[in-house]
Amino acid sequence: MTDDLTELADPALLLIVLVCLVLITGGVVKAWKPVRKIIRWLDRVIGDENDKDNPGILKRMDHFEAQLAEVHHEVTMNHGGSLKDAVARIEERQKTDHARLNRLEQVAETVEEISAVIDPDD
């Protein structure tokens, strides 16, 4: 047993063990930054149920899908209730109003022509 202890007390072996420990420690320290970034990224992807600022990617996607469905509902015609239907009604009314205005302008020009013939002094 004393032979085993003297082998362990050999300075060359101690130096090799010490160098190995230093290299392993250095490797762990070097690898810590990328590992920490990966852990943070996974934390954001997975999320935390108790943290409202970090719901996780699946809950965020559910929220975005709900918003997208609402936007889709508004921009798709659905027999009068959507924004697109309202815009179509407004455009149709504008076309009708524009046609009426053109007709009124024609009538006004005709009235002016008739007035000029009836009462040329004006």
N, C-alpha and C positions, 0 to 999 in steps of 0.2 A: 504494500500500500504506500509506503514511503517513496517507492520508485515512481509511482503514479504522480505523487505530489511534486517530486523533483522534475518530472517531465512537464508538468503544468507550469512550474516556476521557471522554465527555460526562457531566457530573455528573447530569443528569436521567435518562439511561439507566442509569447505575450505581445511582441511587436506586431506579428501578423494578425492576431485577434484584434488588437487595437486599431490597426489600419482598416480591417474589415468593418469594425463598428463605425469608424469615422466615415467610410465610404457609404455604408448603409444609411447612416444619419444624413449625410449630404444628399443622397438620392431621395430620401423621404422629404427633406426640406425643399429640394428642387421640384419634386412632383406635386407638392402641396398646392401651388397656385392653380395649375390646370385642374386638379382634382376638386378644388374648392369651386372653380367656375362651373364644372360639370354638376356638382351638388346643387349650386344655386339655380342652374338652369332646370334641373329636375324638380326642384322645389317649386319653381314657377309653373312648370308644366303640370305637375300633380296638384298643386294648390293646397290650401288649408281650409277646411270647412268652417273653422272658427274665425278666420281672417277675411273680412269683407273686401279688403284691398287685394287679396291674392286667392281668387276663387278657383283657379286652375283652368287649364285650356278647354276642357270639355264643357264646363259651365259657361265660359266666355263664348264658346261656339254656339251653345244653346241660346244665349242672349242675342247674339248676332243673327241667328236664324230666325228668331222671333221678330226682330226688327226688319229683316229682309222680307219676311212674309207680309208684314204690315205695309211696307213700301210697294210690294208686288200687288197687294190688294188695291192700293190707291191708284196705281198706274195701269191697271188692267180694267177694261170695260166690264161692268157688271150690272147692266140694266138701270143705270141712273145714280148709283150710290158712290161711285168712285170719283176721284179728282179728274181723271181722264174724261169721264162722262160729262162732268161740269164744264170742262174746257170745250168739249165738242158743242155743248148747248150754247155757250157764250159765243163761239165762232159762228154758229148758225144764226144767232140773233144779230151779230154784227153784219153778216151778209145781208140779212133782211133789212136792217136799218140802213145800210149803205145803198141798197136798191131803192128804198123809199126816199132817201135824201137825193139821189140822182133824179128821181121822178119829180120831186118837189122843185129842184133846181130848174128842170125843164119847164114845169108849170110856171115858175116865177119869170123865166125868160119870155114865155109866151104871154103872160100877163103884161110884162113891160112892153112887148111889141104891140099888143092890142091897145095899151094905154097911149103909146106913141101915135098910133093911127087915129084914135078917137080924139085925143087932146094933144095936138102937135106942139102947143106952146110950152109944155113942161120940159 
